[in-house]
Amino acid sequence: MADKPTMVFVHGWGLHSGVWQPLLDQMESRYQCICIDMPGYGSRVAETSPNNLNELADDLLQQVPDAAHCCAWSLGGMAALQAAIKQEDRFQSLSLLCSTPRFVYGSDWPQGMDLEIFTKFADKLDADYDSGIKKFLLLQAGSGIVARDAAKKTAELLKKYAKPSRETLKAGLKILKTGDLRDQITRLPIPCRVLSGRRDRIVHPEIGHSLSKMLGDVEHIELNSGHAPHLSQPRELANILCKTVDCTSEIVR
């Protein structure tokens, strides 16, 4: 396929770009897929990770090619949203996957995550990264045989690079603790879509509904998944992303 449209993928906290492989298997024949590693992860594990959302967004803007579509997951979604706010015309479209404008619970954000619970998970991850990541992926993929197989294969792919340092994990936690984009969000001059997991226990789907409203009532889709639809429903997610790009036929029939 000549002149394939470019789709950029941005991973979440604690992981690297290898987490996208099940989805790439569905999309690479039709799209030029570029998976970006955030500083401190994957191919960039030796780099220093920013500990604030603004710097993370600036780094992302340096990595993303012009006129690319972007699908960003969880913490990566926060970084991509901040990047789009800073440079509104940088992306052709933005798909925010299990993402939130504010991660932690607050009196004015009751659907947010209890940071103490997540911090305990981070401590376990620091103590035994391989085991912790595998359990996390299996939990978020769900009980389906295909999804669990994808989670196990992804856990193996993540071993391609050294695990993120304690400093990188802590920097990401600081961003999750302090990042709050609610006052900055406005209707963006690009197609946006919010994608949630109906069974997501990290970013509740109600947050996706709120985020879609903040962006000007953009489309909000709930998938029957946990926090990792790219593992549990890669085919369904690929078809949704395809419609973001060309609004014609599905990738997978």
Secondary structure, 3 states (H helix, E strand, C coil): CCCCCEEEEECCCCCCHHHHHHHHHHHCCCCEEEEECCCCCHHHCCCCCCCCHHHHHHHHHHHCCCCEEEEEECHHHHHHHHHHHHCCCCEEEEEEECCCCECECECCECCCECHHHHHHHHHHHHHCHHHHHHHHHHHHHCCCHHHHHHHHHHHHHHHHCCCCCHHHHHHHHHHHHHCECCCCCCCCCCCEEEEEECCCCCCCHHHHHHHHHHCCCCEEEEECCCCCHHHHCHHHHHHHHHHHHCCCCCCCC
